[in-house]
C-alpha cells in the first residue's frame, strides 16, 4: 500500500503535471521545467565488445569459450599483419585481451601513431580480461585504435573500455 503525504499549504491539485524527458536505459532523466533529475548518469568507461570492431581478413570469432572473457567471446588471429580497428569518441581507451602461453605480440596504434608493441604471452595460468594497453588524456573527440598482429602466434581482442 502506498501513501502520499500532501502539504496543506500547497495541495497536490495546485501542481502542474510535467512529462519526464530522456530515453529508456540511457542514464539521468530530467524533470521538465525544473532542475530535478532522476536516475544515475551514464556509466563511466563504457565497454565495447570485440564484435563491434572492424576486422581485416584472417580474424576469427569465438564464442561460448567459458574462460571468463568479456561477454564470453573474443576475436583472434594467427596471421602476421592482421588488422582490427575501432573508431570511438572520448578521451581514452583501454584494450583488453587474454594473456596465455600460446599468445604472441600485437602493435597498437592510436590515430595512426604507433603506441607500443604488446606481448600477450605469459607463463603460468591463462589471464582473461587483462588491460594490456591503455591511453588516457586524449583530446575530447573522435579517435581510432588499430591493433595489428605481429606474429604467427595468437593475437587477440576481447574488448575495449572507452573513457568518455
Helices and strands as residue ranges (DSSP letters): G 12-14, E 20-21, E 29-31, E 37-38, E 46-49, G 50-52, E 54-55, E 60-63, G 70-72, E 73-77, E 83-90, E 92-99, E 105-110, E 113-119, E 127-135, E 141-149, E 155-157, E 159-163
